[in-house]
């Protein structure tokens, strides 16, 4: 197993163990207390695919704006909490590793909140191919994530295969996870380099939001 594979394995284990504490950030972080404001500028609608849904904090908002929601997460503990949070809403949940999963159909909107920063640079192109495969014609990807200002709130590690941080659970255990603090302007340029039409912008001191449309298929 490569160093990167091991880091991704520990990341997956961390989020399974973190499920019961995941919502604390949304209760204590001022910039996360009103998700409606964060999502207001994003064109969310139609059939929505949510990647890395976590405990469903965003899922309930997506269901209010979209026709239907398909939400994917690798951690069954997260999915259980997301199901409880979205009872009565039109949401289908799928347990799957996003580095291996392929979309079963196409969607009008693909949304991911605080997931892109957990995608290593080596997997960046493959991830956006997944997003492109999931989008219907004229569909768009929307996202919210950490910006470089959020580094001050993390324990950034040195000598890792990719940018990574150490997170601690309430039981005192320490876990390494991928955390790539992409700059909105740099991210926009990186996506444009892949052929996407994209725009990412800062939100407050530590966050960013963005939207992107996939490359137009070549005729011929």
C-alpha positions in Angstrom: 0.0 0.0 0.0 1.4 3.4 -1.0 1.7 6.3 1.5 -1.2 8.1 -0.2 -3.4 4.9 -0.1 -2.6 4.6 3.6 -3.5 8.3 4.2 -6.8 7.8 2.4 -7.5 4.7 4.5 -6.9 6.6 7.8 -9.1 9.4 6.4 -12.0 7.0 5.8 -11.6 5.5 9.3 -11.5 9.0 10.9 -14.8 10.0 9.3 -16.5 6.8 10.4 -15.3 7.4 14.0 -16.1 11.1 13.8 -19.8 10.7 12.8 -21.1 11.3 16.3 -19.1 14.5 16.7 -19.4 15.8 13.1 -22.3 18.2 13.8 -20.4 20.1 16.5 -18.6 22.2 13.9 -21.9 23.4 12.5 -23.0 24.4 16.0 -19.8 26.3 17.0 -18.4 27.8 13.7 -20.0 31.2 13.0 -19.4 30.8 9.3 -21.3 27.5 9.2 -24.3 28.4 11.3 -26.4 29.6 8.4 -26.0 27.1 5.6 -28.8 28.7 3.7 -26.7 31.9 3.3 -23.7 29.8 2.0 -25.9 28.0 -0.5 -27.9 31.0 -1.6 -25.6 32.0 -4.5 -25.4 28.5 -5.9 -27.8 27.4 -8.8 -29.0 24.2 -7.1 -32.1 22.6 -8.7 -33.5 19.7 -10.6 -32.2 16.2 -9.8 -29.3 16.7 -7.4 -26.4 14.4 -6.6 -24.6 15.2 -3.4 -21.1 13.7 -2.9 -19.8 13.1 0.6 -23.1 14.0 2.3 -21.8 13.4 5.9 -24.6 13.7 8.4 -27.0 15.4 6.0 -26.5 19.0 7.0 -26.5 20.1 3.4 -28.8 17.3 2.2 -31.9 18.8 3.8 -31.2 22.1 2.0 -30.7 20.4 -1.3 -33.9 18.5 -0.9 -35.7 21.8 -0.3 -34.4 23.3 -3.6 -34.1 20.3 -5.9 -36.7 17.9 -7.4 -34.9 14.9 -5.9 -31.6 14.2 -4.1 -29.2 11.2 -4.4 -26.6 11.4 -1.5 -23.4 9.4 -1.4 -21.1 8.8 1.5 -18.5 6.1 2.3 -19.3 6.0 6.1 -22.4 4.0 7.1 -22.4 5.9 10.4 -22.7 9.2 8.5 -25.5 7.9 6.3 -27.5 6.7 9.3 -27.5 10.2 10.7 -28.2 11.8 7.4 -31.2 9.5 6.9 -32.6 10.6 10.3 -32.1 14.2 9.4 -34.0 13.9 6.1 -37.0 11.8 7.1 -39.9 12.6 4.8 -37.8 14.2 2.1 -37.1 12.8 -1.4 -33.6 11.5 -0.8 -31.9 8.3 -1.9 -28.8 7.3 0.0 -25.9 5.3 -1.4 -22.9 4.0 0.7 -19.8 4.1 -1.6 -16.2 5.1 -1.8 -16.1 8.2 -4.0 -12.7 7.3 -5.3 -14.2 4.1 -6.8 -17.9 4.8 -7.3 -19.4 5.7 -10.7 -22.7 7.5 -11.1 -25.7 5.3 -12.3 -27.3 8.2 -14.2 -27.0 11.9 -14.8 -28.1 14.8 -12.7 -28.9 18.5 -13.1 -26.7 19.5 -10.1 -23.7 17.9 -8.5 -23.0 19.4 -5.0 -20.2 18.7 -2.5 -19.7 20.5 0.7 -16.2 20.3 2.3 -15.1 17.3 0.2 -12.9 18.8 -2.5 -10.2 19.7 0.1 -10.1 15.9 0.9 -9.3 15.0 -2.7 -5.5 14.6 -3.2 -3.9 16.5 -6.2 -3.2 13.1 -7.8 -6.9 12.3 -7.7 -8.1 15.8 -8.7 -8.5 15.1 -12.5 -10.2 11.7 -11.9 -12.6 13.3 -9.4 -13.7 16.0 -11.9 -14.2 13.3 -14.6 -16.6 11.6 -12.1 -18.4 14.9 -11.7 -18.6 15.4 -15.4 -19.9 11.9 -16.0 -22.6 12.6 -13.4 -23.9 15.9 -15.0 -26.7 16.1 -17.5 -26.4 18.5 -20.4 -26.4 22.0 -19.1 -25.9 20.7 -15.6 -23.5 22.4 -13.2 -21.4 21.4 -10.2 -21.6 23.6 -7.0 -19.4 23.4 -3.9 -18.5 25.0 -0.6 -15.1 24.3 1.0 -12.3 25.5 3.2 -10.1 28.3 1.8 -6.4 28.9 2.8 -7.6 31.1 5.7 -8.9 27.9 7.4 -5.3 26.6 7.8 -5.1 28.6 11.1 -7.8 26.3 12.5 -5.9 23.1 11.7 -2.9 21.2 12.8 -1.1 21.1 9.5 1.4 18.2 9.2 4.8 18.2 7.5 6.4 15.3 5.5 3.2 13.8 4.2 2.5 12.4 0.7 0.1 15.3 0.2 -1.1 18.3 2.2 -2.6 16.8 5.4 -3.7 17.7 8.9 -4.1 15.9 12.2 -7.6 15.8 13.7 -8.4 14.7 17.3 -11.6 13.1 18.5 -13.1 13.6 21.9 -11.6 10.4 23.1 -8.2 11.8 22.5 -7.3 9.7 19.5 -5.4 11.4 16.6 -6.1 10.8 12.9 -4.4 12.0 9.7 -6.6 13.2 6.9 -6.0 14.8 3.5 -6.7 18.6 3.6 -5.7 20.6 0.6 -6.3 24.3 1.1 -6.9 25.4 -2.5 -7.0 29.1 -3.2 -10.3 30.2 -5.1 -8.4 31.9 -7.9 -5.9 29.0 -8.3 -8.8 26.5 -8.2 -10.6 28.4 -10.9 -7.5 28.3 -13.1 -6.9 24.6 -12.4 -10.5 23.7 -13.5 -10.2 25.9 -16.6 -7.0 23.9 -17.4 -9.2 20.8 -17.4 -11.6 22.5 -19.8 -14.2 23.4 -17.3 -16.0 26.8 -17.2 -15.5 27.6 -13.5 -15.6 30.3 -10.9 -14.6 30.0 -7.2 -14.8 32.9 -4.8 -14.0 33.5 -1.1 -16.8 33.4 1.5 -15.8 35.1 4.7 -12.4 34.6 6.2 -12.0 30.8 5.9 -14.4 29.5 3.3 -15.0 29.5 -0.5 -17.8 28.6 -2.8 -17.8 27.8 -6.5 -19.6 26.5 -9.5 -18.4 24.8 -12.7 -19.7 23.5 -16.0 -18.0 20.7 -17.7 -16.2 20.8 -21.1 -18.4 20.8 -24.1 -18.1 17.4 -25.9 -16.2 17.7 -29.1 -18.3 17.2 -32.3 -17.3 14.7 -34.9 
